Amino acid sequence: METRKLYLIGNGFDLWHGIPSNYWQFKEFVREHDPDLLKAAEDYLPADENWSDLESSPAEMDVGSLIDDLEYFMMS
């Protein structure tokens, strides 16, 4: 049987190697490259200022506001 290797890369691997991928840096990337997405995220997702809880924020999304703002796209 051929021997193969499995590499497990854990949380923090990217930061340890200098990749600018923490939540704050991701927010700044979105700010620079897609300001409309940034506005939508800030309007509807209850993430803190540096987005450190961005992954859990969809569970607390303000669905009512989203529906109110986009209802003109919905069928009656």
N, C-alpha and C positions, 0 to 999 in steps of 0.2 A: 504494500500500500504506500502511496506517495505521502510524504510528510508535508504538511502545510502549516502555516503560521496564522494565528488570529491575533490581531492587534486591537486592544480595547482602549479607546481614548475617552477619558472622562471629562467631566465638567472642569473648566478652567484651562484645558489644553491650549485653546486658542489665545487666551489672555497671556498665558505663560510665554508664548512664542511671539508676543507683540502684535497680534492681530487685533485691530481696533473693533471689537465686537461686543462690548458690554452694552447694556440697554441705553445708557446715555449717548454713547457713540452711534448706536443704531438710530436713535431719535434725531440726532444731528444729520445723519445721512438722509433720512426721510425728509427732514426740513429742507435740505439742499436740493434733493432730486425729485420730490413729489409733495409740494406744499398742500395740495388738495387732500392727499391721504393723511397728512399730519393734522389738518383741520378736522377731518372726519374722526380720526382717532381721538383727538382731544375733545370733540363735541360729544361723542357717544361712549367712549371707554373710560371708566373711572380709574385710570392709571395715575400713579403719582407723578410728580414733576420730572423725575429722571427715568420714568417708565420701568422701574425695577419690578413692578408687579404686573407688567403687561400681559404675561401668559395667563394669569388668573382673571384679568379684568373682563373678558367676554362673558363670564358667568354673571357679572354684575352690570352688564350693559343696560343702558337706558333705552329699552326697546320701545317704550311709548313715544319718546321723542323721535326716535328713528322712523317709526311708522307715521307720526304726524308730519315730519319733514318730507317724507317720500310718498305719501299717500296719493299724490297726483299721478304716480306711475302705476298704481294699482287699479284693477278693474272694479267697477262698482258692484 
